[in-house]
Amino acid sequence: MKNILVSSDIIPVGQFKSDLAKYLKEIREKNNSLIITQNGKPAGVLISPTEFDELRQTKLFLESVSRGLTDSDKGEVFSTSHLRAELEKSRSSRTK
């Protein structure tokens, strides 16, 4: 994610509405973010579809790691031999 430039990446909602197509094109091409304000306060953030996908994948990865660490703390883990057996069973069922 790029750094936010106060001079160009924070705009009031009225300005955003009047130049909507321009801002959408800019975000898509430059892969930057845009903070939209309403009454002088942040009201929303517009990001490119690529940035959204990256943020979503990062979130899913971090949630997965967190679940794994929680399982490990609870002692809910597989031994290496058990894991290999499960993987082999899964692979063999896919080839049938």
C-alpha positions in Angstrom: 0.0 0.0 0.0 1.3 3.4 -1.0 1.7 6.3 1.5 -1.2 8.7 1.6 -0.4 12.2 0.3 -2.5 14.8 2.2 -2.3 17.2 -0.8 -3.8 14.8 -3.3 -5.2 11.7 -1.7 -7.7 13.3 0.7 -10.7 15.0 -0.9 -14.2 16.2 0.1 -17.2 14.2 -1.0 -18.4 17.0 -3.2 -15.2 17.1 -5.2 -15.2 13.3 -5.4 -18.8 13.3 -6.8 -18.0 15.9 -9.4 -14.9 14.1 -10.7 -15.9 10.5 -10.0 -14.7 9.0 -13.3 -11.3 10.8 -13.1 -10.7 9.4 -9.5 -11.8 5.9 -10.4 -9.4 5.9 -13.4 -6.6 7.3 -11.3 -7.0 4.7 -8.6 -7.2 1.8 -11.1 -4.1 3.0 -13.0 -1.9 4.2 -10.1 -3.1 1.6 -7.6 -3.3 4.3 -4.9 -5.9 5.0 -2.2 -8.3 8.0 -1.8 -9.7 9.2 1.5 -13.1 10.9 1.1 -14.2 13.4 3.7 -17.6 14.6 4.7 -17.9 17.7 6.9 -14.1 17.7 7.3 -14.0 14.2 8.7 -13.0 10.9 7.0 -16.1 9.2 5.6 -14.7 6.5 3.4 -11.6 5.1 1.6 -11.6 4.1 -2.0 -9.0 1.5 -3.1 -8.2 -0.3 -6.3 -9.7 -3.7 -6.9 -6.1 -5.1 -6.9 -5.4 -3.5 -3.5 -8.7 -4.9 -2.2 -7.8 -8.4 -3.3 -4.4 -8.1 -1.7 -5.8 -6.9 1.6 -8.4 -9.7 1.6 -5.8 -12.4 0.9 -3.6 -11.0 3.7 -6.5 -11.0 6.1 -7.4 -14.6 5.2 -3.7 -15.7 5.6 -3.4 -14.0 9.0 -6.7 -15.5 10.2 -5.4 -18.9 9.1 -2.1 -18.4 11.0 -4.0 -17.3 14.1 -6.2 -20.4 14.0 -3.1 -22.6 13.6 -1.4 -21.0 16.6 -4.5 -21.3 18.7 -4.8 -25.0 17.8 -1.1 -25.5 18.6 -1.6 -23.8 22.0 -4.5 -26.2 22.7 -2.3 -29.1 21.7 -4.6 -29.9 18.8 -1.8 -30.8 16.4 -1.0 -33.7 14.0 2.2 -35.8 14.2 4.2 -35.9 11.0 3.2 -39.5 10.3 -0.5 -38.7 10.9 -0.3 -35.7 8.6 1.4 -37.7 5.8 -1.3 -40.4 6.1 -4.1 -37.7 5.9 -2.4 -36.1 2.9 -2.0 -39.4 1.1 -5.6 -40.3 1.8 -6.7 -37.0 0.4 -4.6 -37.3 -2.7 -5.6 -40.8 -3.5 -9.3 -39.9 -3.2 -8.8 -37.1 -5.8 -7.3 -39.5 -8.4 -10.2 -41.9 -8.3 
